[in-house]
C-alpha cells in the first residue's frame, strides 16, 4: 500500500498501454468518507499513469475503468504537504466576492502573464529563476497557455518546445513528449508558491480542431495537472477567429486589398467610435472587438465558435474531478457572461478590458463594476489590461 501526505501529488502506474491509446482510461477512487472521484489517466513510456492528491486522511481505494487488474489502495496520512499543496488549491469564497484557499484564507490574484512559458524560448532554469523572483515580489499566480498559443499559426516554429508542439502535426494526437517537458515547468511554478492559471488554448484553435479533439486536449491537461493546485481557463479570447480568416474578411471589406493594415485601420476606427460613445453603449461596454467582428461580417462565425467552446466547457466540467476554479478569457469589452452560451459553467470572470492606453482606464473600471453586478455573484478579475 502506497502512502502519501495530505495534499501531496502521488503517481500510480496502472499497466501497459498496448496499441489502443484511443481506449482512454479513467480511475475510480473511493474516499474514506464514502465519496467518489473519477480521475483520467495519461500515457507515459508505454504505461498508463494516474496522478492523485487528496486532503482526506485514510484509505483511498481505486480501480481502473477498463483495466480490471489496475486496482489498489492509497493511504493518505501524516503532516500535510507544505506550501500550496497543503491548501487544497483555490475555491470560491462564500458570498461570491473573492477566491480563497482550501483553508479559508482570502486569495489576492496578483498574476504575471507568461503565455508562451512552455516554449523552448525559455529554459527550465530560467523558469525557476523567474518563478523565484515573482514569488519574492509577492505575486501569487502565473497565467500561461497549454501549448495552443495566441498570435501564431499552429505548428509554427515560435510555438515549439524542445519536443515540438503539444499535438502532433495535423492534430492527430497529443504529443506525449511535449507534456513530459511541460510537467517540469508546471511543478516549478507550484513549488515556488505560485498558482498556475492554465489557459487550455486560444479561441481560434477551434477553427483548426474538432470539438472532440479539443475535449481530448483538455482531458490530457486534467490528467496531467488536475491533482496540482491549479486554476483552469477554458480558452483565451474565446471569440477570436483565425487570423487569416479575419484578414480575408478585411480584404473583402477593403475591395480586395489585403494586409494587416486593414485590421489596424478597422481597430483604430472601432476604438475611436467606442471612446466617443463611452457611457452610452451597454453597461460596461467598450465594444472594440465586438464592433470589429460586426464590421467584418463575422458575427455568425464568432457565434458558431463560441457555441462549440460551450460544448467543450461542459465536457471539461464533467471530466474535472477536483473542483478547481474554472473561468474563460474574452476579447476586450466582450464580457464572457454576455458571450458564452452557459455562464453557469464558470466560477469566476477573468476579464480582458482593452489595450488602448489611457482610454482603457475608465472602461476597465466600468467593465469590472459591470461584472460584479452579474448574478449569481462571482469573483471578477482583470486578467489582461
C-alpha positions as CSV (number, residue, x, y, z in Angstrom):
1,X,0.0,0.0,0.0
2,X,1.5,3.4,-1.1
3,X,1.3,6.3,1.4
4,X,1.2,10.0,0.7
5,X,0.9,13.1,2.8
6,X,-2.3,15.1,2.6
7,X,-2.1,17.4,-0.4
8,X,0.8,15.6,-2.0
9,X,0.6,14.5,-5.6
10,X,1.2,10.8,-6.0
11,X,1.6,8.8,-9.2
12,X,0.3,5.3,-9.7
13,X,1.4,3.1,-12.7
14,X,-1.7,1.2,-13.8
15,X,-0.3,-1.1,-16.5
16,X,0.8,-1.2,-20.1
17,X,-1.0,0.9,-22.8
18,X,-0.6,-1.5,-25.6
19,X,-1.5,-0.1,-29.0
20,X,-5.0,1.1,-28.2
21,X,-4.3,4.6,-27.0
22,X,-7.7,5.7,-28.2
23,X,-9.2,3.5,-25.5
24,X,-8.8,6.1,-22.7
25,X,-8.6,5.0,-19.1
26,X,-10.3,6.5,-16.1
27,X,-9.6,5.6,-12.5
28,X,-12.4,5.5,-9.9
29,X,-11.3,6.4,-6.4
30,X,-13.4,5.8,-3.3
31,X,-12.7,8.2,-0.5
32,X,-12.6,7.2,3.2
33,X,-15.8,9.2,3.9
34,X,-17.7,7.4,1.2
35,X,-17.3,10.0,-1.6
36,X,-16.1,9.0,-5.1
37,X,-13.8,10.7,-7.6
38,X,-13.1,9.7,-11.2
39,X,-9.7,10.8,-12.4
40,X,-8.5,10.5,-16.0
41,X,-5.2,8.6,-16.6
42,X,-2.5,9.5,-19.1
43,X,0.1,7.5,-21.0
44,X,3.8,7.8,-20.4
45,X,6.6,5.5,-21.7
46,X,4.1,2.8,-22.6
47,X,2.3,2.8,-19.3
48,X,-1.0,4.2,-18.1
49,X,-0.4,6.5,-15.1
50,X,-2.8,8.3,-12.8
51,X,-1.9,11.3,-10.6
52,X,-3.9,11.8,-7.5
53,X,-4.0,14.1,-4.5
54,X,-6.3,14.3,-1.5
55,X,-6.6,16.1,1.8
56,X,-8.8,13.5,3.5
57,X,-6.8,11.1,5.6
58,X,-7.4,7.4,5.4
59,X,-7.5,4.7,2.8
60,X,-8.4,5.7,-0.8
61,X,-9.2,2.6,-2.8
62,X,-9.0,2.8,-6.6
63,X,-9.8,0.7,-9.7
64,X,-9.1,1.5,-13.3
65,X,-12.2,1.5,-15.5
66,X,-11.3,-0.8,-18.4
67,X,-8.2,-2.1,-16.7
68,X,-9.6,-4.6,-14.1
69,X,-6.1,-5.5,-13.0
70,X,-5.4,-1.9,-12.1
71,X,-6.7,-1.8,-8.5
72,X,-5.3,-1.0,-5.1
73,X,-5.3,1.3,-2.1
74,X,-3.5,4.6,-1.3
75,X,-3.2,5.7,2.3
76,X,-3.2,9.5,3.0
77,X,-1.6,10.2,6.3
78,X,1.0,12.3,8.2
79,X,1.7,16.0,8.2
80,X,0.2,17.9,5.2
81,X,2.5,18.6,2.2
82,X,4.0,22.1,2.7
83,X,3.2,25.2,0.6
84,X,0.3,25.4,-1.8
85,X,-0.2,21.6,-1.7
86,X,-1.4,21.9,1.9
87,X,-4.2,24.4,1.0
88,X,-6.0,22.0,-1.3
89,X,-6.0,24.7,-4.1
90,X,-8.4,27.6,-4.5
91,X,-12.2,27.8,-4.4
92,X,-14.9,30.5,-4.5
93,X,-15.4,32.1,-1.1
94,X,-18.9,32.3,0.4
95,X,-20.7,35.3,-0.9
96,X,-19.1,35.1,-4.3
97,X,-16.8,38.2,-4.0
98,X,-13.3,36.5,-4.0
99,X,-11.3,33.3,-4.2
100,X,-9.9,31.6,-1.1
101,X,-7.6,28.7,-0.2
102,X,-9.0,25.4,1.0
103,X,-8.1,26.7,4.5
104,X,-10.5,29.6,4.0
105,X,-7.7,32.3,3.6
106,X,-8.7,35.0,1.1
107,X,-6.5,34.9,-2.0
108,X,-5.3,38.0,-3.8
109,X,-4.9,37.4,-7.5
110,X,-1.7,39.2,-8.4
111,X,-0.7,37.4,-11.6
112,X,2.2,37.6,-14.0
113,X,1.4,36.5,-17.6
114,X,3.7,34.0,-19.3
115,X,1.6,33.0,-22.3
116,X,4.5,31.3,-24.0
117,X,6.3,29.8,-21.0
118,X,6.1,26.3,-22.3
119,X,8.1,27.0,-25.5
120,X,11.8,26.5,-25.9
121,X,12.5,30.2,-26.0
122,X,13.0,29.9,-22.2
123,X,14.8,27.2,-20.3
124,X,13.7,25.3,-17.2
125,X,16.4,27.1,-15.2
126,X,15.1,30.5,-16.4
127,X,11.6,29.5,-15.5
128,X,12.8,28.5,-12.0
129,X,14.7,31.8,-11.7
130,X,11.7,33.9,-12.8
131,X,9.3,32.0,-10.5
132,X,11.5,32.6,-7.5
133,X,11.8,36.3,-8.4
134,X,8.0,36.7,-8.8
135,X,7.3,34.8,-5.6
136,X,9.7,37.1,-3.8
137,X,7.9,40.2,-5.2
138,X,4.6,39.0,-3.8
139,X,3.0,37.6,-7.0
140,X,0.5,34.8,-6.3
141,X,-0.4,33.4,-9.8
142,X,1.0,32.7,-13.2
143,X,-1.2,32.8,-16.3
144,X,0.1,30.5,-19.1
145,X,-1.2,28.8,-22.2
146,X,-1.1,25.0,-22.6
147,X,0.6,24.8,-25.9
148,X,-2.0,26.1,-28.3
149,X,-0.8,29.7,-28.3
150,X,-2.1,33.1,-29.4
151,X,-0.7,35.2,-32.3
152,X,0.9,32.4,-34.2
153,X,-0.2,29.7,-36.7
154,X,-0.5,26.2,-35.4
155,X,2.8,24.3,-35.6
156,X,4.9,27.4,-36.4
157,X,8.5,27.4,-35.1
158,X,7.9,30.1,-32.4
159,X,5.5,27.8,-30.6
160,X,7.7,24.8,-30.3
161,X,9.2,23.3,-27.1
162,X,12.2,21.1,-27.4
163,X,9.7,18.3,-28.2
164,X,7.7,20.2,-30.8
165,X,4.1,21.2,-30.3
166,X,1.5,19.9,-27.8
167,X,-0.1,17.9,-30.6
168,X,1.4,16.0,-33.5
169,X,1.1,17.7,-36.9
170,X,-2.4,17.6,-38.2
171,X,-3.8,17.4,-34.7
172,X,-3.6,13.6,-34.9
173,X,-2.9,13.0,-31.2
174,X,-1.4,14.7,-28.2
175,X,2.4,14.8,-28.1
176,X,3.4,12.8,-25.0
177,X,7.0,14.2,-25.1
178,X,5.7,17.8,-25.1
179,X,3.6,17.1,-22.0
180,X,6.5,15.4,-20.2
181,X,8.5,18.6,-20.8
182,X,5.7,20.8,-19.7
183,X,5.2,18.8,-16.5
184,X,8.5,20.1,-15.2
185,X,7.6,23.7,-15.6
186,X,4.1,23.4,-14.1
187,X,5.7,21.8,-11.0
188,X,8.3,24.5,-10.8
189,X,5.6,27.2,-10.7
190,X,3.7,25.4,-7.9
191,X,6.8,24.6,-5.9
192,X,7.7,28.3,-5.8
193,X,4.3,29.0,-4.2
194,X,2.5,30.3,-7.3
195,X,-0.8,29.1,-8.6
196,X,-0.7,28.2,-12.3
197,X,-3.8,29.5,-14.2
198,X,-3.7,27.2,-17.2
199,X,-5.4,28.5,-20.4
200,X,-6.3,25.5,-22.5
201,X,-5.9,27.1,-25.9
202,X,-6.6,30.3,-27.8
203,X,-10.1,30.7,-29.2
204,X,-9.3,30.3,-32.9
205,X,-7.9,26.8,-32.5
206,X,-11.5,25.5,-32.9
207,X,-11.1,26.7,-36.5
208,X,-8.4,24.0,-36.8
209,X,-9.5,21.3,-34.4
210,X,-12.8,19.4,-34.0
211,X,-14.7,19.8,-30.8
212,X,-13.8,16.2,-29.8
213,X,-10.1,17.0,-30.4
214,X,-10.3,20.0,-28.1
215,X,-12.0,17.9,-25.4
216,X,-9.2,15.3,-25.8
217,X,-6.7,18.2,-25.3
218,X,-8.5,19.2,-22.1
219,X,-8.6,15.6,-20.9
220,X,-4.8,15.5,-21.1
221,X,-4.4,18.8,-19.2
222,X,-6.7,17.5,-16.4
223,X,-5.0,14.1,-16.3
224,X,-1.5,15.7,-16.1
225,X,-2.2,18.7,-13.8
226,X,-5.6,18.4,-12.2
227,X,-4.0,17.0,-9.0
228,X,-1.9,20.1,-8.6
229,X,-3.4,23.3,-7.0
230,X,-4.2,24.9,-10.4
231,X,-6.9,27.1,-11.8
232,X,-8.4,26.4,-15.2
233,X,-9.3,28.8,-18.0
234,X,-11.2,27.3,-20.9
235,X,-9.7,29.5,-23.7
236,X,-8.0,32.8,-24.3
237,X,-10.1,35.2,-26.3
238,X,-12.9,32.7,-26.8
239,X,-14.4,34.9,-29.6
240,X,-11.1,35.3,-31.5
241,X,-11.2,33.8,-35.0
242,X,-8.2,32.6,-37.1
243,X,-6.0,35.5,-38.2
244,X,-6.2,34.5,-41.9
245,X,-9.9,34.4,-41.7
246,X,-10.0,37.9,-40.3
247,X,-7.5,39.2,-42.8
248,X,-9.6,37.7,-45.7
249,X,-12.7,39.4,-44.3
250,X,-10.9,42.7,-44.1
251,X,-9.6,42.3,-47.7
252,X,-13.2,41.8,-48.8
253,X,-14.3,44.9,-46.9
254,X,-11.5,47.0,-48.4
255,X,-12.3,46.0,-52.0
256,X,-9.8,43.1,-52.2
257,X,-6.8,45.0,-50.8
258,X,-5.5,42.5,-48.2
259,X,-3.0,43.1,-45.4
260,X,-2.6,43.7,-41.7
261,X,-3.0,47.4,-42.3
262,X,-6.7,46.9,-42.9
263,X,-7.1,45.4,-39.5
264,X,-5.1,48.2,-37.9
265,X,-7.4,50.8,-39.6
266,X,-10.5,49.0,-38.6
267,X,-9.3,48.6,-35.0
268,X,-8.4,52.3,-34.7
269,X,-11.8,53.3,-36.2
270,X,-13.6,51.0,-33.8
271,X,-11.7,52.3,-30.8
272,X,-12.3,55.9,-31.7
273,X,-16.0,55.2,-32.0
274,X,-16.0,53.3,-28.7
275,X,-14.2,56.1,-26.9
276,X,-16.6,58.8,-28.3
277,X,-19.6,56.7,-27.2
278,X,-18.2,55.6,-23.8
279,X,-21.0,55.5,-21.3
280,X,-23.7,55.4,-24.0
281,X,-23.2,51.8,-25.0
282,X,-24.3,48.9,-23.0
283,X,-23.2,48.9,-19.3
284,X,-19.5,48.1,-19.0
285,X,-19.1,48.3,-22.7
286,X,-16.1,49.3,-24.7
287,X,-17.1,47.5,-27.8
288,X,-13.9,47.5,-30.0
289,X,-13.6,43.7,-30.5
290,X,-17.4,43.3,-31.0
291,X,-17.6,46.2,-33.3
292,X,-14.7,44.9,-35.5
293,X,-16.4,41.5,-35.8
294,X,-19.6,43.3,-36.9
295,X,-17.8,45.5,-39.4
296,X,-16.1,42.4,-40.9
297,X,-19.3,40.4,-41.2
298,X,-18.0,37.7,-38.9
299,X,-20.6,37.7,-36.1
300,X,-22.1,34.4,-37.2
301,X,-18.7,32.8,-37.3
302,X,-18.0,34.0,-33.8
303,X,-21.3,32.7,-32.5
304,X,-20.6,29.3,-34.0
305,X,-17.2,29.1,-32.5
306,X,-18.5,30.2,-29.1
307,X,-21.2,27.5,-29.3
308,X,-18.5,24.9,-29.8
309,X,-16.4,26.3,-26.9
310,X,-19.5,25.9,-24.7
311,X,-19.7,22.2,-25.6
312,X,-16.0,21.9,-24.6
313,X,-16.7,23.7,-21.3
314,X,-19.5,21.3,-20.4
315,X,-17.1,18.4,-21.2
316,X,-14.4,19.9,-19.0
317,X,-16.8,20.3,-16.1
318,X,-17.7,16.6,-16.5
319,X,-14.1,15.5,-16.6
320,X,-12.6,17.7,-13.9
321,X,-12.5,15.7,-10.6
322,X,-11.1,18.2,-8.1
323,X,-13.4,21.2,-8.4
324,X,-10.6,23.6,-9.4
325,X,-11.9,27.1,-10.2
326,X,-12.8,27.4,-13.9
327,X,-13.0,30.6,-16.0
328,X,-12.8,31.9,-19.6
329,X,-10.9,34.8,-21.0
330,X,-12.7,37.1,-23.5
331,X,-11.6,39.6,-26.0
332,X,-11.6,43.3,-24.9
333,X,-15.0,44.5,-24.0
334,X,-16.8,41.3,-24.9
335,X,-17.6,40.1,-21.4
336,X,-17.9,36.3,-21.1
337,X,-21.2,36.4,-19.4
338,X,-22.6,38.2,-22.4
339,X,-21.0,35.8,-24.9
340,X,-20.6,32.3,-23.7
341,X,-23.8,30.3,-24.1
342,X,-23.9,29.0,-20.5
343,X,-22.3,31.3,-17.9
344,X,-23.2,28.9,-15.1
345,X,-20.3,26.7,-16.2
346,X,-17.7,29.1,-14.8
347,X,-16.7,30.0,-11.2
348,X,-15.2,33.5,-11.8
349,X,-14.7,36.0,-14.5
350,X,-11.2,36.6,-16.0
351,X,-11.7,39.8,-17.9
352,X,-9.6,41.5,-20.7
353,X,-10.5,45.1,-20.6
354,X,-8.6,46.7,-23.6
355,X,-5.2,47.8,-24.9
356,X,-5.8,51.4,-25.9
357,X,-3.6,53.2,-23.4
358,X,-5.2,55.7,-21.0
359,X,-8.5,55.5,-22.9
360,X,-8.9,52.0,-21.4
361,X,-8.7,53.1,-17.7
362,X,-12.3,54.3,-17.3
363,X,-13.6,51.4,-19.4
364,X,-11.7,48.9,-17.3
365,X,-13.3,50.2,-14.1
366,X,-16.7,50.2,-15.8
367,X,-16.3,46.6,-17.0
368,X,-15.2,45.4,-13.6
369,X,-18.1,47.1,-11.9
370,X,-20.4,45.6,-14.5
371,X,-19.0,42.1,-13.9
372,X,-19.5,42.5,-10.2
373,X,-23.2,43.3,-10.7
374,X,-23.9,40.0,-12.5
375,X,-26.0,37.4,-10.7
376,X,-25.3,34.9,-9.4
377,X,-22.3,36.8,-8.0
378,X,-18.9,35.5,-8.9
379,X,-15.4,36.9,-8.3
380,X,-14.3,39.2,-11.1
381,X,-10.6,39.6,-12.0
382,X,-8.9,41.8,-14.6
383,X,-6.7,39.1,-16.2
384,X,-5.4,41.3,-19.0
385,X,-5.3,45.1,-19.4
